[in-house]
Amino acid sequence: MEPYVRFLIRLSFFRLARMRKKALASLLRGALGETPERQGFLGIADGTGFRLGRGSTYYEDVTGKRRSYLRLVALYAPEIDAFYDAAAVPSEVSEVRAFRDYLLEVVIEAKIFWGLMTDKAYDSSEIIARLERAGIIPMIPARGGKLRPKAGPRLRSNRNYETFTRLIGNMRSLVESAFSSMKSMALDVIRSQRWEARIVDALTIVLAYNAARLIAVRETSR
């Protein structure tokens, strides 16, 4: 089921891309001096969590312990308000590791993303250098203090991020809104017991968000 659901997520993504006006695309690319002829999307990578199981929060309230949850790390395109793909992992796996182990290759191999924006948790020379080698503009804010870069790919990525957010704004707020809408459809809970089924459930929620956007765009275009 997982490959089939992923296929449907991407199919809905491209259908939305064809249906929606991409007026924002040239504006976004222009913020970083990109030529209007360059095609593609801005990608935003971010993560959120889903509670597991059918129970309420009573257990957590009584014991003070936090139950395990499912971490969803997704790749989002703000120009069309849709998700391209996502990785579902246990809460023990960090958001950055989930991105590096799966979504980083997705971004590169898709060849449709001209830039990638994340938060500062993704501030890694390895990630930034791989994006640059693939011709993708990294927009990742640098961590401060002793970790603030003085040269190299992390400094370039931080400057890209500052330039973009100064001219356009922080587009990451859009993916947060998308996550909120998506989770409201599932009541923030994954109820399956087997991990393979949990992955499919999480991806199905992503698909449901894209499908809802398709319906909304069709209604407004009538």
N, C-alpha and C positions, 0 to 999 in steps of 0.2 A: 504493500500500500504506500509506503513512504515515497518511492520514486514517482508513483502516479500523482500523489498530492503535490510534490515538488513541480512536476510538469504542469499541473493545473495552475499553480501559483504564478509560474513564469508566463503561461498562456494568458492569464488574466492581466498580468503586468503589461504585456505587449499590446493587448487589445485596448487597455486604458491609454497607452501611449499613442495609439492611432486615433483614438476618439477625442482626446483632450487637446485643446489649443496649447502649444508650447511657447507662449509668449515670454514666460519667465526664463526659458533656456538661454536666449541670447543675452538677457540682462545678467544672469548668473555668470556666464562665461566672460562677459565683458568686464566684470569686477576684477578679474585677474589678467586682463589683457588678452583674452583668447579671441581668435578670429571668429566671425559669425559663421564661417563655413564649417567649423569643427562641430561634429555631431556628437550626441550622447547626453548623458544625464549626470547630475551631481548625485553621488551616493552618500548616504549617512548611515554609519554603523553605530548601533546602540543596543543596550540590553534591558530586559525587564524580567520579572519573576512571576511564577504561578504557583499557588498553593497546591499541594498534592493531597488526595484523599477526600472522603465524603464528610469527615467530621468538622465540627466548628472550631473556633479558636479557644474552646474551653480548656483543652489540654495545655496549651501554651500559657493561658492565664493562671492555671493552678500550679503548674510545675516551674514556670519561668523559663522553660526550654523552648527553643525555636525548632519547629519541625523542618525536615528537609523539604526543599521546593525545587521546581523545575526552572532552570535559567534559560531564557530565550534571547538569543543574540540575532538581530535581524539587519538586513540591508534594505534601506528605504530610499526612494527617489522623491524628493519634495515637489519637483515639477509636475508630477502626475499623481501625487498622493497615493503611492502604492508600494508594496513590498516586493522585492525581486527574489529573495531567498532568506532562509533563516537556519540557525543551528540550535537544537534543543539539547541541553546537557544537564547533569545533576548540579545542584547548588555548590558541590565541592569543587567543581571545575570553574576557574575564573572566566570572566567575560572576555578578557584579552586572549586567553588560551583558546577559547572556543572560536574566536575570530581568526586567530593565526592558524589554527589547525584545519579550518574549513573555509570560512568566508573570504579570507584573503585571496585564495586561489580562485574562488568564484568571481570576485571583483576583477581580477586580472584576466581570467579566461573569457569572461563575458564580452570584453572589448566594446562595451557600450557606456562605460563610466569615464568621464573626462577628469573627475576629481572625487576625492573621498574626504568627508569630514567626520571627526569623532571627538570624544572628550580627551582630556589629558592622560587618562589611564592607558591609552594606546600609544603614548609617546615613547616609541621604540625605534632605534636606528635601523634595526632589521626590517620592521614593517615599512617604515618610510622609504628606505632604500629600494625595497622590492617594488613599491608603488611607483617610484620615480623611474626605475628601469623599465617598467611597463608603460611609461608615458602617461601615468595618472598623477594629477597634481594632489599631493597630500596636504590637508589642512587640519593639522593636529596641534592643539596648544601644548606648549612645553611645560613640564613640571618646574616648579620654582626652587628656590634655595640652592643647595649645592648641586642639584641636578639640572639647573638652567644651562642650556647649551650656549657655547661661545662660537661655534663654527659647525659646519657639516650639515647633513640632511635634517637633523632635528631643528636647527636654527632656521633653515629654509622653510620647513613645514610650519613652524611657529609664525614666521613672517607672512606666509600665505594665509594662515588662519586670521591673523590680525587685520590684514588688508581686506579680506573677504567680509569679516564681521563688521568692520568699520563702514564699508560701502553698502552692504546688503543687510546685515544683521545676523544674529545667531540662528541659523536655520534648524538647529537641533531641537528647538522648541516644538517644531512641527512633528518630529517623530515621537516626542513625548505625548503630544495630543493624539497621535495615531495609536500609540500603545494604550492610552486611556480608553479610547473608543473600542479598540479590539478586545480589551479585557472586560469591558462592560457587557459584551455579547456572551462571554463565557463565565461571567460571575467570578472571574479571577481564580478559577479552580480547575485542575486536571484530575479527573476521577478514575481513570484507568489504573489498574494495578501493575501490569507488566510494563517494563520500561519501553519496549518497542511500540506498544500501543500509546504510551504517553507522548512519544515523539510524534506519532501520526496525529494525535489529538491536538498537540500544539501547532503543528503545521496546518491542520484543518482550520484552526482559528485564524491563522494568517490568511489562508485562502478565503475565509468568510469575510474578512475585512476588504480584500481586493474585490470580491464579488459585490459587496455592498457599495463600494465606490463605483463599480461598473453600472449598477442599477441607478445610482444617483445621477451619474453623468448622462445616462440614456434618458432619464426623466426630464432633466433640464434642457436637453437638446431637442425635445419634441416641440 
